[in-house]
């Protein structure tokens, strides 16, 4: 069974069912918004995306993970857009697998690929009233890309 569901507001995993007799481990990665950046207090994050392209890219990442580890039972990748309060998850990845190593490695690849390829942009809003659009260093089109 292969699941890949995508979220663009606040619904989390409402349609994802990872109950499967062959699965032994569900690995989770939650990207939770932090309250600081370079000694500035962050009070909120805002995400924007070109939704059709972001959904297509999320599906591609899920397919890439599934192709590399065909024994996986389930894959779910979720990223929010809009306002995300501090302490709430912006991105969630769940991989279900009969093998622990596969689930953990697949989760790592999925988050790395989401950060590198999915066209979602983040704005940090600071306590002092200023804000800043953040460039993801891992992103393929970033001017500070590490690729």
C-alpha positions as CSV (number, residue, x, y, z in Angstrom):
1,X,0.0,0.0,0.0
2,X,1.3,3.5,-0.9
3,X,0.0,6.6,0.7
4,X,1.1,10.2,-0.1
5,X,-1.1,13.0,1.1
6,X,-0.4,16.6,1.0
7,X,-1.7,19.4,3.2
8,X,-1.8,23.1,2.5
9,X,-3.5,24.5,5.6
10,X,-4.0,22.7,8.9
11,X,-5.3,19.2,8.3
12,X,-2.8,16.5,9.4
13,X,-2.9,12.9,8.2
14,X,-6.7,12.8,8.3
15,X,-6.8,10.2,5.5
16,X,-3.6,8.3,6.1
17,X,-4.0,4.8,7.4
18,X,-0.8,3.0,8.2
19,X,-2.3,-0.1,9.8
20,X,-0.7,-3.0,8.0
21,X,0.2,-6.4,9.3
22,X,3.6,-6.3,7.5
23,X,4.8,-3.0,8.9
24,X,7.0,-3.1,11.9
25,X,8.1,0.6,12.2
26,X,6.6,4.0,11.5
27,X,9.3,6.6,11.3
28,X,8.2,10.3,11.8
29,X,9.9,13.5,11.1
30,X,8.3,16.7,12.3
31,X,9.7,20.1,11.4
32,X,8.5,22.3,14.2
33,X,8.8,26.1,14.0
34,X,11.4,27.6,16.3
35,X,11.2,30.8,18.2
36,X,14.5,32.4,17.3
37,X,16.9,33.1,14.5
38,X,20.3,34.9,14.9
39,X,19.3,36.2,18.3
40,X,16.0,37.6,17.0
41,X,12.7,36.3,18.6
42,X,10.5,34.8,15.9
43,X,6.8,35.0,16.7
44,X,5.3,33.4,13.6
45,X,6.2,31.8,10.3
46,X,4.3,32.3,7.0
47,X,4.7,29.9,4.1
48,X,3.8,30.5,0.5
49,X,3.8,28.0,-2.4
50,X,2.8,27.7,-6.0
51,X,0.5,24.9,-5.0
52,X,0.3,22.8,-8.3
53,X,4.0,22.7,-8.6
54,X,4.5,22.0,-4.9
55,X,2.0,19.1,-4.9
56,X,3.7,17.7,-8.0
57,X,7.1,17.9,-6.4
58,X,5.9,16.4,-3.2
59,X,4.4,13.5,-5.1
60,X,7.7,13.1,-7.0
61,X,9.7,13.0,-3.7
62,X,7.3,10.3,-2.4
63,X,7.7,8.3,-5.6
64,X,11.5,8.6,-5.4
65,X,11.5,7.3,-1.8
66,X,9.2,4.5,-2.8
67,X,11.3,3.5,-5.7
68,X,14.5,3.4,-3.6
69,X,12.8,1.3,-0.9
70,X,10.1,-0.8,-2.6
71,X,9.3,-2.7,0.6
72,X,7.9,0.4,2.2
73,X,4.3,0.0,3.3
74,X,3.4,3.7,3.5
75,X,4.7,7.2,2.7
76,X,3.1,10.5,3.7
77,X,4.6,13.9,3.2
78,X,2.7,17.0,4.5
79,X,3.8,20.7,4.3
80,X,1.7,23.5,5.6
81,X,1.3,26.9,3.9
82,X,-0.1,30.0,5.4
83,X,0.6,31.1,9.0
84,X,2.2,28.6,11.3
85,X,2.4,29.6,15.0
86,X,5.6,29.0,16.9
87,X,5.8,25.4,18.3
88,X,3.6,23.9,15.6
89,X,4.7,21.6,12.8
90,X,5.4,23.0,9.4
91,X,6.3,19.7,7.7
92,X,5.6,16.1,8.6
93,X,6.9,13.0,7.1
94,X,5.8,9.5,8.0
95,X,7.3,6.3,6.6
96,X,6.0,2.9,7.4
97,X,8.2,-0.1,6.7
98,X,8.8,-3.7,7.8
99,X,12.4,-2.8,8.3
100,X,13.6,-0.1,10.8
101,X,16.7,0.9,8.7
102,X,14.6,1.4,5.6
103,X,12.1,3.6,7.4
104,X,14.7,5.8,9.0
105,X,16.8,6.2,5.8
106,X,13.7,6.9,3.7
107,X,12.6,9.6,6.2
108,X,16.0,11.2,6.0
109,X,16.0,11.2,2.2
110,X,12.4,12.5,2.1
111,X,13.1,15.6,4.3
112,X,16.3,16.3,2.5
113,X,14.5,16.2,-0.9
114,X,11.6,18.3,0.4
115,X,14.0,21.0,1.5
116,X,16.0,20.8,-1.7
117,X,13.2,20.6,-4.3
118,X,9.7,21.7,-3.2
119,X,8.9,25.3,-4.1
120,X,7.7,26.5,-0.7
121,X,8.9,29.8,0.7
122,X,9.1,30.8,4.3
123,X,8.8,34.2,5.9
124,X,9.9,34.7,9.5
125,X,8.1,37.4,11.5
126,X,10.0,38.8,14.4
127,X,8.9,40.3,17.8
128,X,10.3,43.7,16.8
129,X,7.9,44.0,13.9
130,X,10.4,43.2,11.2
131,X,10.2,40.2,8.9
132,X,12.4,38.3,6.5
133,X,11.9,35.9,3.7
134,X,14.2,33.0,4.3
135,X,16.3,31.3,1.6
136,X,16.7,27.6,2.2
137,X,20.4,26.8,1.7
138,X,19.6,23.2,0.6
139,X,17.2,24.4,-2.1
140,X,18.4,23.8,-5.7
141,X,17.6,27.3,-6.9
142,X,19.1,29.1,-3.8
143,X,21.9,31.6,-4.4
144,X,23.6,30.0,-1.3
145,X,22.9,26.4,-2.4
146,X,25.2,23.8,-1.1
147,X,24.6,21.6,-4.1
